[in-house]
Amino acid sequence: MSPLNPDGSCSHCSYRSGAPHRLDFLAPGEVLCDRYLVGVVRAACCDGPVYIGFDQQENIRVWIKEYMPQGLCTRNQADGSIEPKPGCEMPFKSLKSDFEDLCKGLQKMGGGEMLVPLIDLISAHKTVYGVYRLLKTVTLTEYLRQNGGELTWPDAKKIFMPLCRTVSDLHKKGYLHRGICPDNILLDDQGRPWLWGLAIAAARMKGELVPDLCPGYSAPEQYEENGWPGTFTDVYALAAVLYKMLTGTMPPEAPSRMAKDNLAPASDLNARVPESVSDAISAAMMLSPDFRMETVEELTAALLESENTNTAVFDSERIKEVAEPEPSKPAPRVGKKTMLGLMAALVAILVVALIAVARGMFPELFHFGGEPSQPEVSSSQADTTVPKFVGQYIEAVMTNAEYQSRFELRTTSRYDSSYPAGVVVEQSTPEGAKMIHRGVIILTVSEGPQVVDMPDIVGSKLSFATKVLSQQGIRYQVLEVVDDSLEPGLVSKTSILPGEPLDKSQDVVFLYTKKVEEAEDTEGTRVEGSSSAASQSE
C-alpha cells in the first residue's frame, strides 16, 4: 500500500502490478464501496481472507476481513460476488449474521480495550467486510524471535498483564476470543500489546467449519465435536502464551496431551521462572475445564501471589479491616434456671457414658435371654466390596489411602489404544466382588497405543525433547554431530520424521544435536545408557 515504481513494482515488498492471484480471492486493485482499495491477501482464515487495504478517504492503511467461509460458498468469477453452495444456504446465512454481530460489537468498543480497532462494516459482493485500522506493530512471535526466543518473568510481565486486562474486559462484555496465540498478539513501538484475530465461534470450534485452531494454544474443548467453551478456554490460551514467552517452547498440542499429558512445568525448562508462576501456568492449563482456572482474574491473582514476583498489590483498606476487627459483643448473661438445666444435662450424659463402659467390660450383665451376643467383627476382618478400578488413572488409585488400607494392589502394563497411558484397563478381581480385607488385586495399566505419531521436537531444547519422549514411553538415543552451522543444545533433526508412525515396542528414535566439548546430561532413558558422537555431521 505504498506508491508503485514506474515499472509497477513496490520498493517495500515483492508485489508487482499485474502479478497472478488466487481466483477465489478478490483481485488486488479492486475498490470496495468507492473507498477501500483492496491489496494482497495476508491471511486465509476458515471464515474468510484478510487483505491489506487502503482507506482512500482517510489516507490510512487498513486490514479488510471478508466473510467467505470455506466449504460453504464459492466466488462468482464474473462479478466477484459470493454464492452459497447448494444445500449450504442456511448455515451460510446464520454464520454471516454471527460475523456481522461480532463486527458491530467490536466497532462499539473502538479499540479502548487494546483490541485492534474495527472502524467500518460494509456490504459488497453479496457478503460483508470488517475494516480494521492497520497498526504499526510486530507480532509477539516476531518479538520473541528478536529477543532470543524467551523473556524473563519481569520482562514478560510488562506485556502479559496488560494483555490479561484486555481479555478480561472482553469477557465482561460477553465475548470469547478462542484464538489467543503469539501470532494474534501485536506489540507497538511502546511495547503495548494489541489483541487481534477475533473470529466467529464456528471458526474456532470443531463443528460446521474446519476450524482455525492454534496448535499448542487452543484448549482441549476446542477439538471436541460438542465441546463447550467458556472464559476458561481463553485462560488456557493465555497461560500457554506465557509458557512460550518464558520457556521459548511451544506447549504440546491439546490432543497429544489428552493421549499422554507431556506438559513439562515451565520451571523445569527455565530455572529462572519462579515456582509460583510455573504452578499458576500449570493450573491454568489443566486439561479438564472442571479443574482449570475459570477466569482471567484467577490467573493473574495466582501469578501475583508470591512476593518474589514483586507484583503484589497492597490493599490498605483490606489490611485495615484485618488489623482492626469489630469490637466483640459482651457475652449474654446466664440465669439460674438455665444453669440448673445445664447441670442436669451434664449428669445425664455422665450416666449414659458409665453404662456404655460397663456394658463393654461386662457384657454378660446386660444379656437378657436369647443367643449370647457375638463380639463385633472389626473392619479389618470384614469382607470388602471391590470398587471399579478400570477407567481410573493409576496414580490416583495408588495414592488413595482408603484403597491402600483395604487391598494389596499390584500393577502390570500393556499397550492399549482404547485407553490413554496411565489408565487402568483391567482388574484381576471384578467390580462388586467380595473379598477378604487386604486381598491381592492386579491392575493392568495402559501404556497407550503401541503405534503413535512421532512428535515434532525438531528445534526444541534437548532437555525438553527427551522429556517429551520419556513421558510418552518412546525410546531414544542422542547422537552428537560435528557441525558449526547447528545451534548447541537444540535437536537439529530426528531419525523418524515428525508425524510418521512409530512402534514404541521396537523403534528407537535418534536425536541429532551439535557436539560440544563438555556434553550436557539429558533427562530420560537412553538406549545402551549413553549418547554417542557421530564423526561427521549429517
C-alpha positions in Angstrom: 0.0 0.0 0.0 2.8 2.4 -1.0 3.1 4.2 -4.4 4.5 1.9 -7.1 7.6 2.5 -9.1 7.2 3.4 -12.8 7.7 -0.3 -13.7 4.8 -1.3 -11.5 7.0 -2.8 -8.7 6.9 -1.9 -5.0 10.1 -0.8 -3.2 8.9 -2.1 0.2 7.6 -5.6 -0.7 7.8 -8.2 -3.5 4.5 -7.1 -5.1 4.4 -6.3 -8.8 1.4 -4.9 -10.6 -0.4 -7.5 -12.6 1.0 -10.4 -10.7 -1.3 -13.5 -10.7 -3.5 -14.1 -7.7 -5.8 -16.8 -6.5 -9.1 -16.6 -8.3 -11.2 -17.4 -5.2 -9.9 -14.1 -3.6 -10.5 -10.5 -4.7 -8.1 -9.1 -7.3 -5.6 -6.6 -6.0 -6.6 -3.1 -7.1 -10.4 -3.5 -6.6 -12.2 -0.8 -4.7 -15.0 -1.6 -2.2 -17.8 0.9 -1.7 -15.8 3.6 -3.6 -13.5 3.9 -0.6 -11.4 0.9 0.3 -8.6 -0.2 -2.1 -8.0 -4.0 -1.8 -4.4 -5.3 -1.8 -3.0 -8.8 -1.5 -4.2 -11.5 1.0 -2.3 -11.5 4.3 -4.1 -14.5 5.9 -6.6 -17.1 4.7 -8.9 -18.0 7.6 -11.6 -20.6 7.5 -14.3 -17.8 7.8 -12.7 -15.6 5.1 -9.5 -14.0 3.9 -7.8 -10.9 5.4 -6.5 -8.4 2.8 -4.2 -5.5 3.3 -6.0 -2.3 2.1 -6.0 1.4 1.9 -8.7 3.8 3.0 -8.7 6.4 0.2 -10.9 8.8 2.3 -8.8 8.9 5.4 -5.4 8.1 3.6 -4.6 5.3 6.1 -3.7 1.6 5.7 -6.3 -0.9 6.9 -6.9 -4.6 7.1 -10.1 -5.9 5.4 -11.7 -9.1 6.6 -14.1 -10.7 4.1 -16.8 -13.1 5.2 -16.3 -16.1 3.0 -16.5 -19.3 5.0 -14.5 -22.2 3.4 -16.6 -25.1 2.2 -19.9 -23.2 2.3 -19.6 -20.8 -0.7 -17.8 -20.0 -3.9 -16.9 -16.8 -5.7 -18.6 -15.9 -9.0 -15.8 -15.0 -11.3 -18.0 -12.8 -13.4 -18.7 -10.2 -10.8 -16.7 -11.3 -7.7 -19.9 -12.0 -5.7 -20.1 -14.7 -3.0 -22.6 -17.5 -3.6 -23.6 -20.2 -1.1 -23.1 -23.8 -2.3 -26.3 -25.8 -2.9 -27.6 -27.0 0.5 -25.4 -24.6 2.4 -27.7 -21.6 2.3 -28.9 -21.8 5.9 -25.5 -22.2 7.6 -24.0 -19.5 5.3 -26.7 -17.1 6.3 -26.6 -17.9 10.0 -22.8 -17.6 10.2 -23.0 -14.3 8.3 -25.3 -13.0 11.0 -22.7 -14.0 13.6 -19.9 -12.3 11.6 -21.9 -9.0 11.4 -22.8 -9.2 15.1 -19.2 -9.6 16.0 -18.1 -6.7 13.9 -20.7 -4.4 15.3 -19.7 -5.3 18.8 -16.0 -4.7 18.1 -16.9 -1.4 16.4 -18.6 -0.2 19.5 -15.6 -1.0 21.6 -13.4 1.3 19.4 -10.1 -0.2 20.5 -10.4 1.1 24.0 -9.6 -2.4 25.4 -6.3 -2.6 23.4 -8.1 -4.5 20.7 -7.2 -3.7 17.1 -9.9 -1.1 16.2 -12.6 -2.1 13.8 -13.5 1.1 12.1 -16.1 0.1 9.5 -18.5 -2.7 8.4 -19.5 -2.6 4.8 -21.5 -4.8 2.4 -20.4 -5.7 -1.2 -20.4 -8.7 -3.4 -23.3 -10.3 -1.5 -21.2 -10.5 1.6 -19.8 -8.3 4.4 -16.4 -6.9 5.2 -15.0 -5.8 8.5 -12.4 -3.0 8.1 -9.7 -2.7 10.8 -7.1 0.0 11.4 -3.7 -1.3 10.4 -1.3 -0.6 13.3 2.5 -0.3 13.1 3.3 -3.4 15.1 5.1 -6.7 15.2 3.6 -10.0 16.3 4.7 -11.5 19.6 6.1 -14.4 17.6 8.5 -12.0 15.8 9.2 -10.1 19.0 10.3 -13.3 20.8 12.5 -14.2 17.8 14.2 -10.8 18.0 14.8 -11.3 21.8 16.4 -14.7 21.8 13.2 -16.8 21.9 12.3 -16.2 25.5 11.8 -13.5 28.1 12.5 -13.2 31.8 9.4 -13.1 34.1 9.8 -9.3 34.8 10.0 -8.5 31.1 7.2 -10.9 30.2 5.0 -9.4 32.9 5.1 -6.0 31.3 3.4 -7.5 28.2 1.3 -10.2 29.8 -0.5 -8.2 32.5 -2.0 -5.6 30.1 -3.0 -8.5 27.8 -4.8 -10.1 30.6 -6.7 -6.9 31.3 -7.8 -6.7 27.6 -9.1 -10.3 27.7 -10.8 -9.7 31.0 -12.6 -6.6 29.6 -13.6 -8.7 26.5 -15.1 -11.4 28.7 -17.0 -8.8 30.7 -18.7 -7.6 27.5 -19.8 -11.2 26.7 -17.1 -12.1 24.1 -14.7 -15.0 23.9 -11.6 -14.8 21.8 -10.8 -18.6 21.3 -7.8 -17.8 19.2 -5.2 -16.2 21.5 -1.7 -17.1 20.4 1.6 -15.2 19.7 0.6 -14.5 16.1 -2.6 -12.7 17.3 -0.8 -10.5 19.8 0.7 -7.4 18.3 3.3 -5.1 20.0 3.6 -1.5 19.1 6.7 0.7 19.3 5.9 1.3 23.0 5.7 -2.4 23.8 2.0 -2.3 24.4 0.1 -5.5 23.4 -2.8 -5.3 21.0 -5.1 -8.3 20.6 -6.2 -9.3 17.1 -7.8 -12.2 15.3 -11.2 -12.4 16.8 -13.5 -14.7 14.7 -16.9 -16.2 14.8 -17.3 -19.1 17.2 -17.6 -21.6 14.3 -14.1 -20.7 13.2 -12.6 -21.7 16.5 -14.5 -24.8 17.4 -14.8 -28.2 15.8 -18.2 -28.3 14.0 -19.7 -26.6 11.0 -16.4 -25.4 9.6 -12.9 -26.8 9.6 -11.7 -24.5 12.4 -8.6 -22.3 12.5 -7.2 -23.7 15.8 -3.8 -22.6 17.2 -1.7 -25.7 17.9 -0.3 -25.6 21.4 -2.6 -22.7 22.4 -6.2 -23.9 21.7 -7.8 -25.7 24.7 -8.9 -29.3 24.6 -12.6 -28.5 24.4 -12.0 -26.7 21.1 -11.0 -30.1 19.5 -14.2 -31.8 20.6 -17.3 -32.1 18.4 -19.6 -31.0 21.2 -17.0 -29.0 23.2 -18.4 -26.2 25.3 -16.1 -23.2 25.5 -16.0 -20.6 28.2 -13.8 -18.0 29.8 -11.6 -20.9 30.9 -10.9 -21.6 27.2 -9.1 -18.2 26.9 -7.4 -18.7 30.3 -5.8 -21.9 28.8 -4.6 -20.0 25.8 -3.2 -17.1 27.9 -1.3 -19.5 30.1 0.1 -21.2 27.0 1.3 -17.9 25.6 3.0 -17.1 28.9 4.6 -20.6 28.8 6.0 -19.8 25.4 7.3 -16.4 26.5 9.1 -17.8 29.5 10.5 -21.0 28.1 10.9 -20.3 24.4 9.0 -23.6 23.8 5.5 -24.0 22.3 3.3 -26.2 24.6 2.3 -29.6 23.2 -1.0 -29.7 21.4 -4.1 -30.5 23.4 -4.9 -33.7 21.5 -1.4 -35.2 22.3 -1.8 -34.1 25.9 -5.1 -35.8 26.2 -3.5 -39.1 25.0 -0.5 -38.6 27.2 0.0 -35.4 29.2 3.5 -34.4 28.4 3.4 -30.8 29.5 6.6 -30.1 31.4 6.4 -27.4 34.1 7.7 -24.1 32.9 10.3 -24.0 35.7 11.7 -27.4 34.5 12.5 -25.8 31.1 13.8 -22.5 32.6 15.1 -22.5 36.1 14.7 -18.7 36.3 10.9 -19.0 36.2 9.5 -18.5 39.7 7.8 -21.6 41.1 4.7 -19.7 41.8 4.4 -18.5 38.2 5.1 -22.0 36.9 2.5 -23.5 39.2 -0.1 -20.9 38.1 0.6 -21.7 34.4 0.1 -25.4 35.1 -3.1 -24.9 36.9 -4.4 -22.7 34.1 -3.6 -25.4 31.5 -5.4 -28.3 33.2 -6.9 -30.4 30.5 -10.3 -30.7 32.1 -12.2 -27.3 32.4 -13.7 -28.7 35.7 -10.3 -28.4 37.3 -8.9 -25.4 35.3 -8.9 -21.8 36.5 -12.1 -20.3 35.2 -11.4 -16.6 34.9 -8.5 -14.3 33.9 -8.7 -12.7 37.4 -7.9 -16.1 39.0 -4.9 -16.5 36.7 -3.5 -13.0 37.4 -4.1 -13.5 41.2 -2.1 -16.7 41.1 0.7 -15.1 39.2 1.0 -12.2 41.6 0.6 -14.1 44.9 4.3 -14.5 45.5 6.4 -11.7 47.0 9.2 -12.9 44.8 7.4 -11.7 41.7 7.5 -8.1 43.1 4.0 -7.5 41.8 1.8 -7.9 44.9 -0.9 -5.3 45.2 -1.2 -3.7 48.6 -4.7 -3.1 49.7 -4.6 -0.7 52.6 -8.3 -0.8 53.3 -8.3 -4.6 53.4 -5.3 -4.6 55.7 -7.1 -2.1 58.0 -10.1 -4.4 58.2 -8.0 -7.3 59.2 -5.9 -5.3 61.7 -8.9 -3.6 63.3 -11.7 -6.2 63.8 -15.1 -5.1 65.1 -15.2 -4.9 68.9 -16.6 -8.1 70.4 -20.1 -8.0 71.9 -20.5 -8.8 75.7 -21.4 -12.4 76.3 -25.1 -12.9 77.3 -25.9 -13.4 81.0 -27.0 -16.9 82.1 -29.9 -17.2 84.5 -30.1 -19.7 87.4 -32.8 -21.8 85.7 -30.6 -22.2 82.7 -27.6 -23.1 84.8 -29.5 -25.8 86.6 -30.7 -27.2 83.3 -27.2 -27.4 82.0 -26.0 -29.2 85.2 -28.8 -31.8 84.8 -27.9 -32.5 81.2 -24.3 -33.0 82.1 -25.2 -35.5 84.8 -27.4 -37.5 82.3 -24.5 -37.6 79.8 -22.1 -39.0 82.5 -24.6 -41.7 83.5 -25.0 -42.9 79.9 -21.2 -42.9 79.4 -20.7 -45.0 82.5 -23.4 -47.6 81.4 -21.7 -47.8 78.0 -18.3 -48.5 79.6 -19.8 -51.1 81.9 -21.6 -52.9 79.1 -18.3 -53.1 77.1 -16.4 -54.5 80.1 -19.1 -56.9 81.5 -21.4 -57.8 78.5 -22.9 -60.8 80.4 -24.5 -58.5 82.9 -26.5 -56.8 80.2 -27.6 -60.0 78.3 -31.3 -60.7 79.0 -32.1 -64.0 77.2 -31.8 -65.2 73.6 -28.5 -66.2 71.9 -25.4 -64.8 73.6 -24.1 -61.7 71.9 -21.3 -62.1 69.4 -18.3 -59.9 69.6 -18.3 -57.3 66.8 -16.2 -58.0 63.8 -13.5 -55.4 63.2 -13.4 -53.6 59.9 -10.1 -55.3 59.2 -11.8 -58.8 59.3 -14.9 -57.8 57.3 -15.4 -58.6 53.6 -14.8 -55.7 51.3 -16.6 -54.9 48.1 -14.2 -54.3 45.2 -14.7 -51.0 43.5 -14.3 -50.3 39.8 -10.7 -49.5 39.1 -11.0 -49.7 35.3 -11.0 -46.3 33.8 -9.2 -44.6 36.7 -5.7 -43.2 36.5 -3.3 -45.5 38.3 -1.6 -42.6 40.0 -4.9 -41.6 41.6 -5.6 -45.2 42.6 -2.1 -45.8 44.2 -2.3 -42.6 46.2 -5.8 -43.3 47.6 -5.3 -44.1 51.3 -8.6 -46.0 51.5 -7.7 -48.3 48.6 -4.3 -49.0 50.1 -5.8 -49.8 53.5 -8.4 -52.3 52.0 -6.4 -54.0 49.3 -2.9 -55.1 48.2 -2.7 -53.5 44.8 -0.1 -54.8 42.2 0.3 -53.5 38.7 1.3 -54.7 35.3 1.0 -53.0 31.9 0.3 -53.4 28.3 -0.2 -51.4 25.1 -3.9 -50.4 24.7 -5.2 -48.0 22.1 -8.6 -47.7 23.8 -7.3 -46.0 26.9 -4.7 -43.3 27.3 -1.4 -44.1 29.0 -1.6 -44.4 32.8 -5.3 -45.5 32.9 -6.3 -48.9 34.4 -7.7 -51.1 31.6 -8.3 -54.4 33.5 -8.5 -55.6 37.1 -8.0 -59.2 38.3 -11.0 -59.2 40.7 -14.2 -57.8 39.1 -16.1 -54.8 40.4 -18.6 -55.7 43.1 -16.9 -58.9 44.2 -16.5 -59.6 47.9 -13.0 -60.4 49.2 -11.2 -60.7 52.5 -9.6 -57.5 53.7 -6.1 -56.8 52.1 -6.7 -59.3 49.3 -4.5 -59.0 46.3 -5.8 -57.2 43.2 -3.7 -57.0 40.0 -4.3 -53.9 37.9 -3.3 -53.7 34.3 -2.3 -50.2 33.2 -2.4 -48.9 29.7 0.8 -47.7 28.1 -1.2 -46.0 25.4 -1.2 -47.2 21.8 1.7 -49.3 20.6 2.0 -47.3 17.4 2.0 -43.5 17.7 2.9 -40.5 15.5 6.4 -39.2 16.1 6.1 -35.8 18.0 7.5 -32.7 16.4 10.5 -31.9 18.6 12.9 -30.7 15.9 14.2 -27.3 17.0 13.3 -27.9 20.7 15.8 -27.8 23.5 17.3 -31.2 24.0 16.2 -31.5 27.6 12.6 -30.8 26.6 12.7 -33.2 23.7 14.0 -36.1 25.9 11.4 -35.3 28.5 8.6 -35.5 25.9 9.8 -38.8 24.5 10.3 -40.3 28.0 6.8 -39.3 29.1 5.3 -40.9 26.0 7.3 -44.1 26.6 9.4 -43.7 23.4 12.9 -45.0 23.5 15.6 -42.7 22.1 19.4 -42.2 21.7 21.2 -38.9 21.5 23.8 -38.6 18.7 26.2 -35.6 18.8 27.4 -34.4 15.4 30.2 -32.0 14.5 28.5 -29.2 12.6 29.2 -25.5 13.2 26.0 -24.5 11.5 23.9 -26.0 14.3 22.9 -24.3 17.5 24.1 -26.2 20.6 21.5 -27.6 22.9 18.8 -28.0 20.3 17.6 -31.0 18.4 18.6 -30.5 14.8 16.7 -33.5 13.4 15.3 -36.9 14.3 15.7 -40.3 12.7 11.9 -40.6 12.4 10.3 -37.6 10.9 7.5 -35.7 12.8 4.1 -37.3 12.1 5.5 -40.6 10.9 4.2 -43.8 12.7 6.4 -45.1 15.4 6.2 -48.5 17.1 7.1 -48.0 20.8 7.9 -51.7 21.3 10.5 -51.8 18.5 11.6 -48.4 17.3 14.4 -46.2 18.7 14.5 -42.5 17.9 17.9 -40.9 17.2 18.1 -37.3 18.3 20.8 -35.3 16.5 22.4 -32.4 18.3 25.6 -30.4 18.0 28.6 -31.9 19.7 30.2 -29.6 22.3 33.4 -30.0 24.3 31.6 -31.0 27.5 28.4 -32.9 26.7 25.5 -32.0 29.0 23.4 -34.7 30.6 19.9 -35.1 29.3 16.9 -36.4 31.0 15.2 -39.7 30.1 16.3 -43.2 29.4 18.9 -43.6 26.7 19.4 -46.8 24.7 22.6 -48.5 25.8 22.9 -46.0 28.6 24.7 -43.2 26.9 24.8 -40.9 23.9 27.2 -41.4 21.0 29.1 -38.9 18.8 29.0 -39.0 15.1 32.3 -38.2 13.4 30.7 -36.2 10.7 27.6 -34.0 10.5 24.6 -35.3 8.6 
